Amino acid sequence: MSFGYDLERQRRYFPTAERRERTLRGAILLDRTRGELRVTNDAGSDFRMDMTGRPGHAQYGIADFPGRWDNFGYGCAACMPNEYSAEGVLVLQPGDIITSLYPKVLDEPIRLTFEGGYVTSIEGGKKATQFQNLLTSYGSPESFGLSHFGWGTHEDTEYTGPGDIGHYHHNKIGSLLYSLGMNFGHGLGGSDAGYSGGGASTRIAPNHTHFCMFDCDVYVVGQKEIEGGNLSIEAGGIA
């Protein structure tokens, strides 16, 4: 086993029973509804995807169920939406994160347009061009396809320097994590697997490219469960 964090971060990220319970609430919400997800923000995002037939997934840093996998110290609820369902626009803002770019934290907006499950347009300035070039460099149309979506539930992650960003962008409570590219092989998931796995996902690609947004609203089958980055109790918020 490799933790990948220094001792101070191991202590801060360490799993808790309370975080496990909240994260499972978020995964169970997704698993129970298994329908349309919608994301909006004040910058003009209006984005929809569908997870019909796909389970909710939880990571809370503990492999406490036969067959489940996890990452130490994580806290997030997620799903693998149907590969061809993503439609609409996401407008990333300064402060949002694309982990494969440098610097990783954006200093200008990027507008992503999705059609039929794929990014079809990347608009903006220098960062948008860098992102377009990165995805094109993989040489596969599947590199532009949505692979997973979810939100953070970890209340004690912070960004103070480069060593924090991997954990922070993936788990910060109320943040939204997306990936483009590979989603195949994460496990079937569902309640029988301890809410670990993405179901019968099919996208095979040479990349798995994360980006993260903050301060968004999320609707789960029409019900607002995240408002301005604040989680409802059902989504895993702190009571």
RODREN-892460 format. One record per atom (N, C-alpha, C): x negated, y, z; residue in one letter. Coordinates in steps of 0.02 Angstrom, whole numbers, padded with zeros to 5 digits, always signed. Last residue first. Layout:
N
XYZa ...
// end
This chain:
239
+01241+00923+00421a +01302+00945+00455a +01288+01003+00502a +01159+00935+00270i +01150+00932+00343i +01212+00961+00377i +01211+00838+00126g +01194+00899+00162g +01190+00888+00237g +01250+00737+00042g +01190+00727+00083g +01167+00788+00121g +01370+00750-00019a +01311+00744-00063a +01246+00734-00024a +01456+00769+00087e +01463+00708+00048e +01402+00696+00004e +01421+00898+00128i +01408+00841+00173i +01410+00776+00134i +01344+00984-00011s +01401+00966+00031s +01381+00910+00078s +01194+01079-00020l +01229+01016-00027l +01291+01012+00017l +01149+01221-00106n +01171+01196-00041n +01215+01134-00050n +01123+01274-00230g +01071+01234-00199g +01089+01207-00130g +01243+01336-00263g +01183+01376-00254g +01127+01340-00218g +01321+01197-00209e +01335+01267-00226e +01273+01308-00211e +01373+01037-00244i +01314+01078-00230i +01330+01149-00253i +01497+00991-00274e +01463+00959-00218e +01397+00994-00200e +01650+01021-00341k +01586+01053-00328k +01555+01024-00265k +01725+00901-00442q +01721+00927-00374q +01652+00958-00362q +01716+00844-00569g +01757+00903-00560g +01754+00935-00491g +01624+00737-00551v +01692+00726-00576v +01738+00783-00556v +01532+00849-00468v +01536+00776-00477v +01609+00760-00491v +01439+00990-00505y +01507+00963-00499y +01504+00888-00513y +01323+01100-00438v +01334+01035-00469v +01405+01012-00453v +01230+01250-00458d +01292+01218-00437d +01297+01150-00473d +01061+01295-00406c +01113+01278-00454c +01176+01252-00420c +00935+01321-00346d +00990+01369-00341d +01045+01358-00392d +00811+01251-00461f +00835+01270-00395f +00897+01315-00402f +00746+01111-00552m +00780+01175-00549m +00806+01187-00479m +00614+01024-00633c +00653+01036-00572c +00683+01106-00574c +00561+00887-00736f +00568+00958-00722f +00620+00968-00668f +00452+00754-00791h +00496+00785-00741h +00501+00861-00750h +00444+00632-00908t +00425+00701-00896t +00474+00736-00851t +00377+00504-00959h +00429+00511-00908h +00415+00580-00877h +00339+00427-01119n +00332+00478-01067n +00388+00471-01016n +00366+00344-01225p +00298+00346-01200p +00286+00395-01143p +00521+00253-01197a +00483+00309-01224a +00413+00308-01194a +00679+00187-01196i +00609+00169-01194i +00570+00224-01230i +00834+00178-01117r +00787+00222-01153r +00715+00200-01141r +00928+00103-01047t +00900+00075-01109t +00846+00117-01141t +01001+00038-00894s +00974+00093-00934s +00933+00064-00993s +01096-00027-00803a +01075-00055-00868a +01051+00001-00915a +01034+00044-00647g +01081+00008-00689g +01052-00013-00755g +00939+00101-00565g +00977+00144-00609g +01027+00110-00653g +00904+00076-00388g +00903+00058-00458g +00952+00098-00499g +00973+00047-00241s +00906+00056-00269s +00907+00031-00340s +01078+00017-00152y +01078+00080-00190y +01007+00097-00214y +01060-00115-00109g +01044-00060-00063g +01039+00007-00097g +01109-00200-00202a +01037-00190-00202a +01017-00133-00156a +01244-00193-00189d +01212-00257-00176d +01137-00253-00174d +01275-00063-00230s +01277-00079-00159s +01241-00145-00143s +01155-00019-00361g +01221-00030-00332g +01217-00052-00260g +01025-00094-00464g +01052-00049-00414g +01121-00069-00390g +00942-00143-00566l +01014-00138-00578l +01050-00096-00526l +00787-00060-00615g +00827-00105-00573g +00901-00093-00581g +00718+00015-00705h +00718+00039-00635h +00759-00007-00588h +00708-00008-00844g +00673-00051-00797g +00670-00026-00725g +00702+00147-00933f +00714+00075-00933f +00676+00041-00876f +00677+00277-00955n +00718+00261-00896n +00731+00186-00890n +00566+00392-01032m +00579+00324-01009m +00627+00321-00950m +00631+00555-01064g +00590+00498-01085g +00614+00433-01054g +00643+00676-00935l +00650+00660-01006l +00606+00601-01022l +00727+00706-00781s +00671+00679-00818s +00691+00668-00890s +00763+00821-00647y +00779+00789-00711y +00716+00755-00738y +00823+00872-00493l +00767+00840-00528l +00795+00806-00591l +00865+01012-00400l +00888+00964-00451l +00829+00938-00489l +00869+01045-00223s +00839+01052-00289s +00868+00999-00335s +00924+01010-00100g +00962+01054-00144g +00932+01066-00212g +00769+00983-00025i +00841+00979-00017i +00877+01032-00060i +00643+00918-00125k +00666+00976-00088k +00742+00977-00084k +00597+00812-00208n +00636+00798-00148n +00664+00857-00110n +00517+00843-00316h +00557+00783-00320h +00609+00779-00265h +00442+00952-00283h +00487+00958-00341h +00536+00899-00345h +00370+00903-00168y +00417+00958-00163y +00467+00958-00221y +00280+00804-00213h +00334+00787-00166h +00389+00840-00168h +00201+00881-00301g +00229+00817-00322g +00288+00797-00278g +00157+00993-00228i +00207+01002-00280i +00239+00936-00303i +00058+00992-00131d +00128+00983-00110d +00177+00973-00168d -00065+01020-00184g -00055+00954-00155g +00017+00940-00134g -00060+01157-00221p -00054+01104-00272p -00041+01034-00243p +00038+01235-00087g -00020+01228-00130g -00012+01169-00177g +00155+01239-00021t +00104+01286+00002t +00041+01284-00041t +00312+01196-00017y +00261+01207-00068y +00213+01261-00043y +00381+01064+00085e +00369+01134+00070e +00313+01140+00018e +00504+00964+00165t +00450+00970+00116t +00442+01043+00099t +00611+00936+00250d +00547+00957+00279d +00490+00951+00229d +00727+00882+00200e +00732+00947+00234e +00665+00975+00257e +00771+00802+00057h +00718+00806+00107h +00716+00877+00136h +00853+00781-00048t +00885+00780+00018t +00834+00789+00074t +00874+00832-00220g +00834+00819-00161g +00875+00821-00098g +00964+00748-00352w +00950+00805-00310w +00912+00784-00247w +00958+00697-00528g +00975+00690-00457g +00958+00753-00419g +00935+00600-00675f +00957+00662-00644f +00972+00649-00570f +00843+00530-00815h +00877+00528-00750h +00891+00598-00724h +00829+00552-00957s +00821+00486-00927s +00852+00481-00858s +00865+00628-01112l +00874+00630-01039l +00868+00560-01010l +00741+00632-01242g +00804+00608-01215g +00807+00611-01139g +00622+00659-01301f +00667+00716-01290f +00732+00696-01257f +00565+00538-01324s +00532+00582-01275s +00574+00643-01258s +00629+00483-01430e +00654+00465-01364e +00620+00507-01309e +00556+00520-01542p +00617+00558-01526p +00644+00543-01457p +00381+00525-01521s +00441+00484-01518s +00501+00529-01505s +00258+00588-01501g +00271+00555-01564g +00333+00512-01565g +00206+00665-01401y +00216+00594-01386y +00236+00554-01448y +00207+00796-01444s +00144+00760-01447s +00152+00685-01433s +00332+00848-01415t +00318+00827-01484t +00256+00783-01488t +00312+00882-01282l +00359+00829-01298l +00348+00803-01369l +00213+00986-01298l +00201+00927-01257l +00247+00869-01277l +00278+01080-01378n +00219+01046-01404n +00204+00983-01364n +00381+01120-01290q +00397+01091-01355q +00338+01050-01382q +00300+01175-01189f +00343+01118-01174f +00363+01082-01239f +00239+01281-01256q +00198+01229-01225q +00240+01166-01213q +00353+01357-01288t +00311+01329-01341t +00268+01272-01315t +00393+01393-01159a +00437+01353-01201a +00398+01320-01258a +00284+01472-01121k +00297+01409-01086k +00343+01364-01126k +00296+01583-01207k +00238+01540-01211k +00251+01473-01178k +00473+01592-01212g +00408+01620-01230g +00354+01567-01234g +00617+01516-01282g +00585+01557-01231g +00520+01585-01257g +00693+01356-01308e +00685+01427-01325e +00655+01464-01266e +00715+01210-01385i +00679+01237-01327i +00662+01309-01343i +00836+01093-01438s +00808+01160-01445s +00775+01180-01380s +00876+00968-01407t +00872+00985-01479t +00843+01054-01491t +00862+00836-01300v +00844+00907-01307v +00836+00921-01382v +00997+00717-01308y +00928+00738-01323y +00921+00814-01319y +01130+00681-01296g +01082+00651-01251g +01010+00674-01259g +01201+00757-01389g +01200+00685-01395g +01147+00650-01353g +01103+00896-01358e +01157+00869-01399e +01148+00794-01403e +01047+01033-01262f +01054+00961-01269f +01113+00945-01315f +00930+01161-01248t +00994+01142-01274t +00994+01067-01286t +00848+01259-01129l +00850+01193-01160l +00922+01179-01184l +00752+01398-01105r +00821+01377-01120r +00818+01311-01158r +00655+01466-00978i +00656+01420-01035i +00728+01396-01043i +00582+01617-00909p +00638+01570-00921p +00624+01524-00980p +00424+01617-00821e +00470+01645-00870e +00525+01594-00884e +00342+01548-00740d +00343+01620-00729d +00387+01656-00780d +00355+01388-00660l +00370+01433-00716l +00367+01507-00695l +00228+01289-00599v +00284+01332-00580v +00295+01384-00634v +00116+01234-00658k +00177+01194-00655k +00238+01236-00639k +00013+01327-00774p +00034+01308-00707p +00102+01273-00709p +00041+01175-00855y -00003+01210-00809y -00001+01285-00825y +00161+01037-00859l +00130+01099-00884l +00082+01127-00833l +00221+00933-00795s +00170+00916-00845s +00138+00978-00877s +00319+00982-00711t +00258+00956-00681t +00204+00940-00731t +00400+01125-00704i +00389+01072-00753i +00320+01043-00737i +00511+01214-00598i +00448+01176-00605i +00452+01127-00663i +00563+01383-00554d +00576+01313-00571d +00511+01279-00592d +00504+01508-00553g +00507+01471-00490g +00528+01399-00499g +00608+01574-00678p +00544+01578-00642p +00552+01549-00572p +00727+01446-00735q +00709+01513-00714q +00638+01515-00683q +00811+01361-00867l +00763+01360-00812l +00738+01431-00799l +00961+01326-00918v +00917+01384-00919v +00873+01382-00857v +01035+01205-01017l +01003+01217-00953l +00955+01277-00961l +01183+01167-01105v +01124+01210-01098v +01101+01211-01026v +01250+01020-01188g +01254+01087-01159g +01186+01120-01151g +01251+00848-01142e +01272+00901-01187e +01270+00968-01151e +01216+00677-01130a +01197+00745-01108a +01214+00796-01162a +01241+00547-01177s +01297+00587-01151s +01279+00660-01134s +01161+00442-01210y +01182+00487-01264y +01236+00536-01242y +01133+00365-01094e +01078+00395-01132e +01100+00447-01184e +01216+00396-00943n +01217+00362-01008n +01174+00401-01058n +01103+00436-00807p +01162+00447-00848p +01159+00408-00913p +01048+00367-00673m +01025+00365-00742m +01087+00375-00786m +01033+00461-00519c +01067+00414-00563c +01033+00416-00632c +01004+00500-00343a +00994+00506-00415a +01036+00456-00453a +00941+00582-00200a +00994+00541-00229a +00994+00553-00304a +00796+00582-00094c +00833+00605-00152c +00887+00556-00171c +00653+00586-00015g +00722+00597+00002g +00758+00625-00058g +00501+00497+00034y +00545+00531-00013y +00615+00542+00018y +00408+00425+00110g +00423+00494+00128g +00470+00531+00082g +00358+00315-00017f +00349+00338+00052f +00367+00411+00060f +00485+00257-00122n +00422+00293-00117n +00416+00322-00047n +00556+00094-00159d +00559+00163-00135d +00490+00193-00140d +00666-00043-00194w +00602-00010-00198w +00610+00063-00178w +00746-00194-00133r +00747-00123-00149r +00676-00095-00152r +00739-00330-00096g +00738-00312-00167g +00737-00238-00183g +00824-00312+00055p +00791-00359+00009p +00797-00337-00064p +00788-00159+00129f +00841-00201+00103f +00808-00248+00053f +00699-00060+00159d +00731-00094+00215d +00787-00140+00193d +00584+00032+00125a +00606-00027+00089a +00638-00075+00139a +00600+00205+00136i +00598+00143+00175i +00623+00086+00130i +00621+00328+00074g +00554+00312+00099g +00548+00248+00138g +00736+00354+00012y +00728+00384+00077y +00665+00360+00112y +00827+00362-00132q +00759+00352-00107q +00752+00390-00041q +00965+00290-00217a +00939+00327-00159a +00865+00310-00149a +01086+00300-00347h +01020+00277-00325h +00996+00320-00267h +01239+00241-00416g +01202+00291-00379g +01138+00260-00350g +01253+00155-00577p +01257+00161-00504p +01222+00223-00478p +01359+00174-00720r +01292+00177-00692r +01296+00189-00616r +01486+00183-00771g +01454+00118-00772g +01384+00116-00742g +01464+00350-00814t +01511+00294-00812t +01473+00228-00818t +01394+00468-00810m +01363+00409-00780m +01412+00352-00772m +01362+00602-00919d +01410+00554-00895d +01374+00492-00869d +01340+00781-00916m +01316+00714-00931m +01365+00666-00899m +01323+00954-00956r +01363+00897-00936r +01329+00832-00956r +01295+01124-00918f +01267+01061-00941f +01308+01003-00914f +01256+01278-00924d +01319+01241-00923d +01305+01175-00958d +01165+01421-00871s +01168+01348-00880s +01240+01324-00879s +01155+01555-00842g +01191+01535-00902g +01191+01461-00916g +01105+01595-00722a +01066+01614-00781a +01100+01592-00846a +01179+01541-00621d +01193+01611-00638d +01156+01634-00700d +01222+01373-00674n +01187+01421-00632n +01201+01491-00658n +01286+01203-00672t +01288+01273-00694t +01241+01314-00650t +01316+01037-00720v +01270+01084-00687v +01280+01153-00716v +01415+00892-00696r +01407+00957-00728r +01361+01001-00687r +01455+00725-00731l +01416+00772-00690l +01407+00836-00730l +01585+00606-00742e +01550+00664-00770e +01515+00704-00716e +01561+00456-00647g +01593+00493-00701g +01551+00551-00725g +01550+00384-00522r +01526+00358-00587r +01561+00391-00646r +01598+00376-00386t +01632+00415-00437t +01614+00392-00508t +01515+00293-00310r +01588+00286-00304r +01624+00320-00362r +01387+00336-00339d +01406+00267-00355d +01481+00258-00355d +01386+00466-00291l +01376+00454-00362l +01401+00385-00381l +01409+00435-00153l +01453+00481-00190l +01448+00469-00265l +01297+00357-00128i +01363+00325-00126i +01415+00369-00161i +01197+00453-00133a +01196+00398-00181a +01265+00364-00185a +01236+00535-00024g +01232+00562-00092g +01234+00507-00144g +01225+00443+00082r +01289+00476+00067r +01290+00503-00004r +01089+00415+00079l +01136+00363+00059l +01205+00392+00044l +01043+00536+00131t +01027+00518+00062t +01073+00463+00037t +01090+00529+00264r +01114+00582+00219r +01102+00564+00146r +01021+00416+00312e +01094+00417+00312e +01121+00470+00264e +00887+00458+00297r +00911+00398+00263r +00987+00400+00258r +00884+00565+00385r +00876+00577+00314r +00900+00517+00273r +00902+00495+00507e +00951+00546+00487e +00946+00560+00412e +00790+00414+00515a +00856+00382+00510a +00908+00432+00485a +00652+00467+00413t +00692+00471+00474t +00759+00437+00462t +00484+00455+00350p +00556+00440+00348p +00589+00447+00415p +00370+00594+00341f +00386+00527+00368f +00461+00514+00370f +00319+00712+00299y +00365+00678+00254y +00395+00615+00285y +00234+00748+00403r +00289+00792+00386r +00342+00755+00344r +00140+00643+00406r +00181+00657+00465r +00242+00698+00447r +00085+00654+00279q +00117+00592+00299q +00163+00604+00359q +00026+00781+00289r +00085+00772+00246r +00121+00707+00263r -00079+00750+00378e -00030+00802+00395e +00034+00794+00354e -00152+00652+00308l -00117+00635+00370l -00064+00686+00387l -00120+00660+00129d -00162+00666+00188d -00119+00657+00251d -00051+00534+00021y -00048+00598+00055y -00097+00600+00112y -00049+00404-00029g -00061+00459-00075g -00057+00528-00044g -00023+00275+00021f +00023+00330+00036f +00013+00389-00011f -00024+00113-00039s -00059+00176-00041s -00010+00232-00029s -00042-00060+00000m +00000+00000+00000m -00044+00062+00000m 
// end
